[in-house]
């Protein structure tokens, strides 16, 4: 089995987003309003990154597709007030974390990043897919 075979279900699951709206009343009873599957559209960020996202009031999931690798240099360090988890769905990256040794991450690896901690990546493979979760929602990604 190739590495692509092991990640195929992730691609299928994330290529279409099922939105489930939940409402509750003051008595704690829940009503579910299910919507149809809809394709998640890509937003091109630059010549080597495009992303798709889905979010609720307090949580955002972002699918980042990186390309044009391997990169000779990492992206610039950045930080944000949001807590973040990172899951490498495909490809390989070098992960840089403020005041910590660099980490070689590959498909299946996960990282938790607290609020305010500087971090970045460098793409090691030709392409990579990274799934990020943020809380609170990254309002800057909605613009």
C-alpha positions as CSV (number, residue, x, y, z in Angstrom):
1,X,0.0,0.0,0.0
2,X,1.4,3.4,-1.0
3,X,1.3,6.4,1.3
4,X,-1.4,7.9,-1.0
5,X,-3.6,4.9,-0.4
6,X,-3.6,5.6,3.4
7,X,-4.6,9.2,3.0
8,X,-7.3,8.9,0.4
9,X,-10.2,8.7,2.9
10,X,-9.0,12.0,4.4
11,X,-9.2,13.7,1.0
12,X,-12.6,12.3,0.3
13,X,-13.9,13.3,3.7
14,X,-12.6,16.8,3.5
15,X,-13.4,17.6,-0.2
16,X,-17.0,17.8,0.7
17,X,-18.3,19.5,3.9
18,X,-21.4,18.5,5.7
19,X,-22.8,21.3,7.7
20,X,-25.0,20.4,10.7
21,X,-26.7,23.3,12.4
22,X,-27.7,22.7,16.1
23,X,-30.2,24.8,18.0
24,X,-31.2,24.4,21.6
25,X,-33.9,25.9,23.7
26,X,-33.8,27.0,27.3
27,X,-34.8,23.5,28.4
28,X,-31.7,21.8,26.9
29,X,-33.7,20.2,24.1
30,X,-31.7,20.1,20.8
31,X,-33.0,20.4,17.3
32,X,-30.8,19.4,14.4
33,X,-31.2,21.0,11.0
34,X,-29.1,19.1,8.5
35,X,-28.0,20.7,5.3
36,X,-26.8,19.0,2.1
37,X,-23.2,18.3,1.3
38,X,-21.6,21.3,-0.4
39,X,-18.2,21.6,-2.1
40,X,-15.7,23.6,-0.1
41,X,-14.2,26.2,-2.4
42,X,-10.5,26.9,-2.4
43,X,-9.1,30.4,-1.7
44,X,-5.7,31.0,-3.3
45,X,-3.5,32.8,-0.7
46,X,-0.4,33.0,-2.8
47,X,1.4,30.9,-5.5
48,X,2.2,28.1,-3.1
49,X,-0.8,28.0,-0.7
50,X,-4.5,27.6,-1.2
51,X,-7.0,26.8,1.6
52,X,-10.5,25.8,2.3
53,X,-12.3,26.3,5.6
54,X,-15.4,25.5,7.7
55,X,-16.3,27.1,11.0
56,X,-18.8,27.5,13.8
57,X,-19.2,30.3,16.3
58,X,-16.0,29.2,18.3
59,X,-14.1,26.8,16.1
60,X,-12.5,26.9,12.7
61,X,-11.0,24.0,10.6
62,X,-8.7,25.0,7.8
63,X,-7.4,22.7,5.1
64,X,-4.1,24.1,3.7
65,X,-2.7,22.8,0.5
66,X,1.0,23.7,0.1
67,X,2.9,23.3,-3.2
68,X,6.0,24.2,-5.1
69,X,8.3,22.4,-2.7
70,X,10.6,21.6,-1.4
71,X,11.2,25.2,-0.2
72,X,14.8,26.4,0.4
73,X,13.6,28.6,3.3
74,X,10.8,28.4,5.8
75,X,7.9,30.9,5.8
76,X,8.4,33.8,8.2
77,X,7.6,33.1,11.9
78,X,4.2,34.3,13.1
79,X,2.0,34.1,16.1
80,X,-1.7,34.7,16.9
81,X,-4.0,34.8,19.9
82,X,-5.7,31.6,18.7
83,X,-5.0,28.2,20.1
84,X,-4.1,25.9,17.2
85,X,-3.8,22.2,16.4
86,X,-2.0,21.1,13.3
87,X,-2.4,17.7,11.6
88,X,-0.3,16.7,8.6
89,X,-2.6,14.8,6.3
90,X,-0.1,14.4,3.4
91,X,3.5,15.4,2.7
92,X,6.4,16.4,4.9
93,X,7.3,19.7,6.5
94,X,9.9,20.9,8.9
95,X,8.1,22.6,11.9
96,X,9.8,25.4,13.7
97,X,8.5,26.4,17.2
98,X,9.8,29.3,19.2
99,X,12.7,28.2,21.6
100,X,12.3,24.5,20.6
101,X,14.3,22.2,18.3
102,X,12.9,21.9,14.7
103,X,10.7,18.9,14.1
104,X,10.4,16.8,10.9
105,X,6.7,16.2,10.5
106,X,5.1,13.7,8.1
107,X,1.7,12.4,7.3
108,X,-0.2,11.5,10.5
109,X,1.8,13.8,12.8
110,X,0.1,16.3,15.0
111,X,1.2,19.4,17.0
112,X,-0.6,21.6,19.5
113,X,0.3,25.3,19.5
114,X,-0.7,27.6,22.4
115,X,-1.8,31.1,21.9
116,X,1.0,33.6,21.2
117,X,3.7,31.0,20.5
118,X,5.8,31.9,17.3
119,X,5.9,29.1,14.7
120,X,6.3,28.3,11.0
121,X,6.9,25.5,8.5
122,X,9.2,24.7,5.6
123,X,7.8,22.4,3.0
124,X,10.1,19.4,2.5
125,X,8.1,17.4,-0.1
126,X,6.7,18.8,-3.4
127,X,3.2,19.2,-1.8
128,X,1.6,18.9,1.6
129,X,-1.8,19.1,3.1
130,X,-2.1,20.4,6.6
131,X,-5.3,20.6,8.6
132,X,-5.4,23.3,11.2
133,X,-8.0,23.9,13.9
134,X,-8.3,27.3,15.6
135,X,-10.2,28.6,18.6
136,X,-11.5,31.2,18.5
137,X,-12.3,31.6,14.9
138,X,-9.6,33.3,12.7
139,X,-11.7,36.3,11.6
140,X,-8.7,37.4,9.4
141,X,-9.3,34.2,7.3
142,X,-12.9,35.2,6.6
143,X,-11.9,38.5,4.8
